[in-house]
Amino acid sequence: MLEIMLVVVIIGVMASIAIPTFKKLRETSQNKRFMNDLRLVSNAFQIYALENGEHPADVSRGQTPAGMANYLPKGFNFSDKCAIDGTWDWENGAFGVTAGLSVKTPNRDDAQMKEIDADIDDGNLSTGQFIKTESDRYTWVIEE
């Protein structure tokens, strides 16, 4: 009986170490996927603007802007949740930017979003290319 209790205690200690590590690794992986999607999709919008002379018109959250389907990376869909569980939104003339790609209501708090900002921009959510534009909206500025 004592040996079984000892094994259970050891498994509990190992789980208490492994679970937080696993959660952090999962979060890091989701953040990296989000940053990669952000770069790929913003590049698609820049290519569209170069070829068409202007950015596509603004659309509602979760909708693919007209004409963008052939430019977006294969498998990317505006109606899908992003890697950090927010909703994608194309911004054209909204929130103080001429053109930008936003994520609304991600499952990350400001501290976690600052970590993402530090990896892709300047680490400050009020300056640079990746900014907080509403209480629950973060925008990658393509054109100011």
HUJOPE-V23891 format. One record per residue. N is the residue number from 1. RES is the residue in three letters. PHI is phi in whole degrees, 0 to 359 (NA if undefined). D_LAST is the distance of its C-alpha to the last C-alpha in Angstrom with 1 decimal. Layout:
BEGIN
N/RES/PHI/D_LAST ; N/RES/PHI/D_LAST
END
This chain:
BEGIN
1/MET/NA/68.8 ; 2/LEU/297/67.5 ; 3/GLU/295/66.1 ; 4/ILE/295/64.2 ; 5/MET/297/62.7 ; 6/LEU/296/61.8 ; 7/VAL/297/60.0 ; 8/VAL/298/58.1 ; 9/VAL/297/57.0 ; 10/ILE/297/55.9 ; 11/ILE/297/53.8 ; 12/GLY/298/52.3 ; 13/VAL/295/51.3 ; 14/MET/296/49.8 ; 15/ALA/294/47.8 ; 16/SER/294/46.5 ; 17/ILE/272/45.1 ; 18/ALA/286/43.9 ; 19/ILE/297/42.1 ; 20/PRO/298/39.5 ; 21/THR/295/38.9 ; 22/PHE/298/38.5 ; 23/LYS/298/36.0 ; 24/LYS/294/33.9 ; 25/LEU/296/34.0 ; 26/ARG/295/33.1 ; 27/GLU/298/30.0 ; 28/THR/298/29.0 ; 29/SER/297/29.5 ; 30/GLN/296/27.4 ; 31/ASN/298/24.5 ; 32/LYS/296/24.7 ; 33/ARG/296/24.9 ; 34/PHE/300/21.8 ; 35/MET/297/19.8 ; 36/ASN/296/21.3 ; 37/ASP/300/20.5 ; 38/LEU/301/16.8 ; 39/ARG/294/16.7 ; 40/LEU/298/18.8 ; 41/VAL/289/17.1 ; 42/SER/295/13.6 ; 43/ASN/297/15.4 ; 44/ALA/299/17.1 ; 45/PHE/293/14.0 ; 46/GLN/293/13.0 ; 47/ILE/296/16.6 ; 48/TYR/303/16.8 ; 49/ALA/296/14.0 ; 50/LEU/294/15.9 ; 51/GLU/281/19.2 ; 52/ASN/249/18.4 ; 53/GLY/80/16.0 ; 54/GLU/199/13.6 ; 55/HIS/279/12.3 ; 56/PRO/295/15.0 ; 57/ALA/294/15.4 ; 58/ASP/294/14.8 ; 59/VAL/228/18.0 ; 60/SER/290/19.9 ; 61/ARG/305/19.9 ; 62/GLY/82/22.0 ; 63/GLN/251/21.9 ; 64/THR/280/21.0 ; 65/PRO/299/18.9 ; 66/ALA/303/21.2 ; 67/GLY/85/21.7 ; 68/MET/269/20.3 ; 69/ALA/305/23.7 ; 70/ASN/282/24.6 ; 71/TYR/265/21.5 ; 72/LEU/288/21.5 ; 73/PRO/301/23.7 ; 74/LYS/302/27.3 ; 75/GLY/88/28.2 ; 76/PHE/278/24.7 ; 77/ASN/221/24.7 ; 78/PHE/299/22.1 ; 79/SER/280/25.1 ; 80/ASP/282/26.3 ; 81/LYS/293/25.5 ; 82/CYS/282/23.4 ; 83/ALA/299/25.3 ; 84/ILE/254/24.8 ; 85/ASP/70/25.9 ; 86/GLY/274/22.7 ; 87/THR/256/21.7 ; 88/TRP/288/18.9 ; 89/ASP/209/16.4 ; 90/TRP/273/13.9 ; 91/GLU/246/11.1 ; 92/ASN/227/10.1 ; 93/GLY/87/9.1 ; 94/ALA/246/10.4 ; 95/PHE/58/10.2 ; 96/GLY/79/7.5 ; 97/VAL/236/4.7 ; 98/THR/290/5.1 ; 99/ALA/211/6.7 ; 100/GLY/197/8.2 ; 101/LEU/247/11.9 ; 102/SER/249/13.7 ; 103/VAL/236/17.2 ; 104/LYS/251/19.1 ; 105/THR/53/22.4 ; 106/PRO/290/22.9 ; 107/ASN/269/26.3 ; 108/ARG/237/25.0 ; 109/ASP/273/25.0 ; 110/ASP/301/22.5 ; 111/ALA/298/24.6 ; 112/GLN/290/24.5 ; 113/MET/292/20.8 ; 114/LYS/294/20.5 ; 115/GLU/296/22.8 ; 116/ILE/298/20.5 ; 117/ASP/301/17.6 ; 118/ALA/296/20.0 ; 119/ASP/284/20.8 ; 120/ILE/246/17.4 ; 121/ASP/213/15.3 ; 122/ASP/253/16.4 ; 123/GLY/79/18.6 ; 124/ASN/236/16.9 ; 125/LEU/288/15.3 ; 126/SER/253/13.7 ; 127/THR/224/11.8 ; 128/GLY/87/10.4 ; 129/GLN/271/9.0 ; 130/PHE/250/11.5 ; 131/ILE/228/11.7 ; 132/LYS/271/14.1 ; 133/THR/255/12.8 ; 134/GLU/212/16.4 ; 135/SER/298/19.8 ; 136/ASP/226/20.1 ; 137/ARG/226/16.6 ; 138/TYR/235/14.6 ; 139/THR/236/11.3 ; 140/TRP/269/10.3 ; 141/VAL/281/6.5 ; 142/ILE/268/6.8 ; 143/GLU/212/3.8 ; 144/GLU/282/0.0
END
